[in-house]
Amino acid sequence: MKRSRGRGGRRPPSNNNGSGGGGGGGGNNPNRTYDSNGPEIKIRGSASHVYEKYLQLARDANASGDRVMAENYLQHAEHYYRILAANQLHQQQYQAQQAPYAANGNGNGNGGNRPQANGNVDGNTAQPYVAAGPSFSLAEDDEDGDAALES
């Protein structure tokens, strides 16, 4: 059996999902850095930065008449929008979970409501409301879409 010549012995398995860098880790870190290898361009930054950049690229491609590329950029933007929405939902849930402790004073657990195993307080199973996202479409007024249905 051959021995490895590496320095530190055996490495633990890495959990590399293609994104890395400063923010690292998973979970709900709004400052996490994403590496996006999109079509013809590489974008690095927070989810909101990458989202805005893809929206701008989609606008530029649409203005230059390249609707296929514009749609492609919009699909990339939608992916990062979903990441932003998930982060926002997670933040709202965390704040709702911490609210009883903050109202309690110093948060030492005397009195107040304790979260259940599923994270809910007082058995409230209602999900927080998340506003509908933007429409990822290039259509301005849907000129020909409704006309086909009327005839």
Secondary structure in CASP SS format (residue, H / E / C, confidence):
PFRMAT SS
TARGET T0000
AUTHOR 0000-0000-0000
METHOD secondary structure of the structure
MODEL  1
M C 1.00
K C 1.00
R C 1.00
S C 1.00
R C 1.00
G C 1.00
R C 1.00
G C 1.00
G C 1.00
R C 1.00
R C 1.00
P C 1.00
P C 1.00
S C 1.00
N C 1.00
N C 1.00
N C 1.00
G C 1.00
S C 1.00
G C 1.00
G C 1.00
G C 1.00
G C 1.00
G C 1.00
G C 1.00
G C 1.00
G C 1.00
N C 1.00
N C 1.00
P C 1.00
N C 1.00
R C 1.00
T C 1.00
Y E 1.00
D E 1.00
S E 1.00
N E 1.00
G E 1.00
P C 1.00
E C 1.00
I E 1.00
K E 1.00
I E 1.00
R E 1.00
G E 1.00
S C 1.00
A H 1.00
S H 1.00
H H 1.00
V H 1.00
Y H 1.00
E H 1.00
K H 1.00
Y H 1.00
L H 1.00
Q H 1.00
L H 1.00
A H 1.00
R H 1.00
D H 1.00
A H 1.00
N H 1.00
A H 1.00
S C 1.00
G C 1.00
D C 1.00
R H 1.00
V H 1.00
M H 1.00
A H 1.00
E H 1.00
N H 1.00
Y H 1.00
L H 1.00
Q H 1.00
H H 1.00
A H 1.00
E H 1.00
H H 1.00
Y H 1.00
Y H 1.00
R H 1.00
I H 1.00
L H 1.00
A H 1.00
A H 1.00
N H 1.00
Q H 1.00
L H 1.00
H H 1.00
Q H 1.00
Q H 1.00
Q H 1.00
Y H 1.00
Q H 1.00
A H 1.00
Q H 1.00
Q H 1.00
A H 1.00
P H 1.00
Y H 1.00
A H 1.00
A H 1.00
N C 1.00
G C 1.00
N C 1.00
G C 1.00
N C 1.00
G C 1.00
N C 1.00
G C 1.00
G C 1.00
N C 1.00
R C 1.00
P C 1.00
Q C 1.00
A C 1.00
N C 1.00
G C 1.00
N C 1.00
V C 1.00
D C 1.00
G C 1.00
N C 1.00
T C 1.00
A C 1.00
Q C 1.00
P C 1.00
Y C 1.00
V C 1.00
A C 1.00
A C 1.00
G C 1.00
P C 1.00
S C 1.00
F C 1.00
S C 1.00
L C 1.00
A C 1.00
E C 1.00
D C 1.00
D C 1.00
E H 1.00
D H 1.00
G H 1.00
D H 1.00
A H 1.00
A H 1.00
L H 1.00
E H 1.00
S C 1.00
END
